[in-house]
């Protein structure tokens, strides 16, 4: 009776945990009010850092463009996490380090890209029959302990 209770209790706990969902919010949130303030006051780089913090990403090809990225991801039990919501704010600065504009980019970059093995092949990694045969020569022979080796004559 006691073991049946433990089994039933374990099954109930596992089913309960399988339905749990965790939401993980990462990145830098930039409010609409802060975006409006950057656009109206034309703040400098230091003032933008004081207002909303350091950027999440600054591309190497353009040091005058800053990106603030916030992503909300949901994960149910042991499944792979999915992106629920992503908010990207792009701040562009002029040569004098004053903000030209701040733009909210939302939902434009959420394409799902999946690799299909029929089309996405890494050529050059396959081995043909001869390569497999040569690789296995001597692989399954018994090894010696070294005592049967011939001693070199000097």
Secondary structure as GFF3:
##gff-version 3
##sequence-region A 1 154
A	DSSP	alpha_helix	2	18	.	.	.	ID=ss1
A	DSSP	beta_strand	21	27	.	.	.	ID=ss2
A	DSSP	alpha_helix	32	41	.	.	.	ID=ss3
A	DSSP	alpha_helix	45	52	.	.	.	ID=ss4
A	DSSP	beta_strand	57	58	.	.	.	ID=ss5
A	DSSP	beta_strand	65	76	.	.	.	ID=ss6
A	DSSP	beta_strand	82	93	.	.	.	ID=ss7
A	DSSP	beta_strand	99	106	.	.	.	ID=ss8
A	DSSP	alpha_helix	129	136	.	.	.	ID=ss9
###
